[in-house]
Amino acid sequence: MVTRPGNADLMDIAIFAKAPQPGAAKTRLIPALSAAAAARLQRQLTLSALQLANCFASGKVTLHCAPDINHRFFRALRDYRGVSVCAQSGADLGARMAHAFAKHAGPLLLIGTDCPALQCMHLTTAESALRAGNDAVFIPAEDGGYVLIGLNRPHTRLFEDIDWGSERVMAQTRERLIELGLRWAEPFTLWDLDRPDDLQRLAKLGREGVSP
């Protein structure tokens, strides 16, 4: 756990994760991986994200599960590892993220499980950006989305009228930030594990001994 001043507010982390269900998890990596292998990868990515968050967070870590918390993997994390789990709620990704921030009191960092390059120093810098007075912090993804968002308080408009899953996500989000008059930081840009070519980058991380 990262050491912080004793009077600092706690920093909580939300992790969005899909159930490691063959045929429903990491489908864009198929057929480079079999459906079963893609599901196993999703499981490992989720465990790595939890490890990263637990090593960093001074506050609560919550796993936001899709489509619900009933998959045996999520149940095992809750029952045997004490992981706090809840179901994602909303019609699309934006609505689900807006709901996660709306139900949370205080600053929150939200990450997914698709960025194996994300490390503790990235989270520390994101937290510092919020502590420095920014309303929001983002780590954009190379493909035009983002792999981390942090807010000091909810801003539902940030998640409205966004073409989720497209290369326009971060650009449209910047438009919302300007519209709302918010101050934000983008301290890094990282890649996410989304397409078969990204598997080579994942293998390189493993060879170089990079860990969360």
Protein Blocks (a to p, Z undefined) as FASTA:
>chain_A
ZZddfkbccdddddddddddehiaokllpckbcfklmmmmmmmmmmmmmmmmmmmpmbdc
dddddfbfkbfklmmmmmmnopacdddedjblklmmmmmmmmpgcjdddddfklmkbcfk
lmmmmmmmmmnopabdcdddfkopafbdcdfbdcfklmgoiaehiaklmmmmmmmmmmno
pacddfbccdddfbfklmmmmmmmmmnopaZZ
